[in-house]
Amino acid sequence: MARSDPQVNIRMPAQLKSLLEAASEDSKRSLNQEIVSRLEGSFNPQPGKPFNMEQYQLLKTEILRELVDTIREKNLGVSSKPAKKD
C-alpha cells in the first residue's frame, strides 16, 4: 500500500478492535494490513489467491445475470438462455 491510497476512518466496537490487534500480532502484520487483508478476503471467491477487482466484477456480473434470468423464468416463464439441444 502506498501513502497515496485513500484513508478511511471508521468506528468499531472495542472488542472487535482488540481481536484485530491480536490477529495482526499473530500474523506479524500492521493493524492496517490485517484489516485490508480481511476485507479483501471477504470479496475474494478464491481464498488464498490475491484479490482481483476485474475477476470480482466479472463474477458479480455473471451472478446478476443468473439472478435476473431466474426471476424472469419464475415470473414470465421466459429464459434468456439458449434452448438445450438433445
trRosetta pair geometry for C-beta under 8 A, 3 or more apart (Angstrom, degrees):
i j d omega theta_ij theta_ji phi_ij phi_ji
1 5 5.2 -57 -168 4 95 152
1 32 7.4 -104 50 136 159 123
1 33 7.7 -152 4 -91 126 77
1 36 7.0 -144 -59 -74 138 174
2 5 5.4 129 63 -23 69 90
12 16 4.8 -96 159 80 115 128
12 17 5.5 138 89 -54 113 89
13 16 4.6 91 65 5 87 104
13 17 7.1 -155 95 -5 46 85
14 17 5.6 -55 -151 36 35 113
14 18 6.4 38 151 -22 67 104
15 18 5.6 -51 -150 34 33 114
15 19 6.6 35 151 -19 64 103
16 19 5.6 -52 -150 35 35 113
16 20 6.4 34 152 -18 66 105
17 20 5.7 -55 -148 38 32 111
17 21 6.3 35 153 -21 66 106
18 21 5.7 -53 -146 35 31 112
18 22 6.4 30 155 -17 64 105
19 22 5.8 -55 -149 37 30 109
19 23 6.3 28 153 -17 65 108
20 23 5.7 -55 -144 39 31 111
20 24 6.2 32 155 -22 65 106
20 31 6.2 72 134 -151 106 89
20 34 5.7 143 -173 114 85 131
20 35 6.2 25 -158 -73 136 86
20 38 7.8 -101 -121 4 99 153
21 24 5.8 -53 -146 34 29 110
21 25 6.6 30 154 -18 62 104
21 31 5.9 -19 -99 -102 66 111
22 25 5.8 -54 -152 35 32 111
22 26 6.4 32 151 -19 65 107
23 26 5.6 -54 -147 37 34 113
23 27 6.2 14 160 -4 68 111
23 34 5.6 132 102 -159 100 136
24 27 6.1 -63 -140 48 29 98
24 29 5.0 -99 -151 78 77 80
24 30 6.3 -30 -171 136 130 17
24 31 4.8 -91 -41 -91 172 49
24 33 7.0 119 -135 66 105 86
24 34 3.7 -97 -86 -36 93 146
25 28 7.5 25 -176 -76 30 38
27 34 6.4 137 54 -101 132 98
27 37 7.9 -125 131 62 162 163
29 33 3.9 -121 178 91 113 124
29 34 4.9 146 93 -57 121 79
29 37 6.9 -1 156 -8 173 141
30 33 4.6 97 52 6 79 102
30 34 7.0 -140 93 -6 43 86
31 34 5.6 -55 -151 34 32 115
31 35 6.4 30 154 -17 66 106
32 35 5.9 -57 -148 37 30 108
32 36 6.3 26 157 -15 66 109
33 36 5.8 -56 -143 40 30 109
33 37 6.0 33 157 -22 65 109
34 37 5.8 -56 -147 35 26 112
34 38 6.4 20 157 -14 62 109
35 38 5.9 -60 -149 39 29 108
35 39 6.3 26 156 -17 65 108
36 39 5.8 -57 -145 39 30 109
36 40 6.1 30 157 -18 66 107
37 40 5.9 -55 -146 38 27 110
37 41 6.3 29 154 -21 62 110
38 41 5.6 -54 -147 36 31 116
38 42 6.7 36 153 -26 62 101
39 42 5.8 -51 -154 25 34 113
39 43 7.3 17 153 -5 62 104
40 43 6.2 -70 -161 42 36 101
40 44 6.0 39 148 -34 72 115
40 50 8.0 -35 161 -167 138 56
40 51 4.0 -108 -170 -38 107 145
41 44 5.3 -55 -136 28 36 118
41 47 6.4 42 -152 -118 97 86
41 51 7.6 -104 -63 -66 35 109
43 51 6.2 55 80 -136 106 119
43 56 5.6 6 160 -120 109 139
44 47 6.2 115 105 -84 115 46
44 49 6.8 -179 -175 71 125 77
44 50 7.9 -139 -118 145 136 20
44 51 5.0 -102 -78 -96 108 77
44 52 8.0 88 -121 18 88 67
44 56 7.7 -71 -96 -81 44 107
45 55 7.6 -128 32 138 111 111
45 56 7.6 163 -10 -103 100 67
45 59 5.8 -172 -24 -131 148 167
46 49 4.5 4 108 31 113 124
49 52 7.7 -29 130 -14 107 108
51 56 7.3 8 -173 -43 85 126
52 55 3.8 54 93 15 115 116
52 56 6.5 171 90 -16 59 84
53 56 5.4 -53 -147 36 34 116
53 57 6.3 35 155 -21 67 103
54 57 5.8 -52 -149 33 31 111
54 58 6.5 30 152 -17 64 105
55 58 5.8 -54 -149 37 32 111
55 59 6.3 32 154 -18 65 108
56 59 5.8 -58 -148 38 29 111
56 60 6.2 31 154 -21 65 108
57 60 5.6 -53 -146 36 30 113
57 61 6.4 32 154 -20 64 105
58 61 5.8 -54 -149 35 30 112
58 62 6.4 31 153 -19 64 107
59 62 5.7 -55 -148 36 31 112
59 63 6.3 30 155 -18 65 106
60 63 5.8 -56 -148 37 30 110
60 64 6.3 28 155 -18 64 108
61 64 5.8 -57 -147 37 29 110
61 65 6.4 31 155 -20 64 105
62 65 5.8 -54 -149 34 30 111
62 66 6.5 28 154 -17 63 106
63 66 5.8 -56 -150 37 31 111
63 67 6.3 33 152 -21 65 107
64 67 5.5 -54 -146 36 33 114
64 68 6.3 32 156 -18 66 104
65 68 5.9 -54 -147 37 30 109
65 69 6.2 30 154 -18 64 109
65 80 7.9 -100 -175 74 94 138
66 69 5.7 -56 -147 38 30 112
66 70 6.3 33 154 -22 65 106
67 70 5.7 -54 -148 34 30 111
67 71 6.5 28 154 -17 64 105
68 71 5.8 -56 -150 37 31 111
68 72 6.3 33 152 -20 66 106
68 80 7.9 11 108 7 102 137
69 72 5.7 -53 -147 36 32 112
69 73 6.3 33 154 -21 65 105
69 79 6.1 47 -169 -147 100 72
69 80 5.3 -106 -108 32 102 100
69 81 6.4 66 -158 -30 144 96
70 73 5.8 -53 -148 34 30 112
70 74 6.4 23 156 -14 64 108
71 74 5.9 -60 -147 40 30 106
71 75 5.9 8 163 -2 67 116
72 75 6.2 -69 -137 49 24 97
72 76 5.3 -36 -173 38 67 114
72 78 5.2 -68 159 78 106 86
72 79 6.8 144 99 -98 113 37
72 80 6.8 64 65 -21 158 93
73 76 7.3 -63 -101 58 11 72
73 77 6.6 36 -162 -124 49 21
73 78 6.7 -129 -92 66 46 36
73 79 5.2 28 -86 -79 103 85
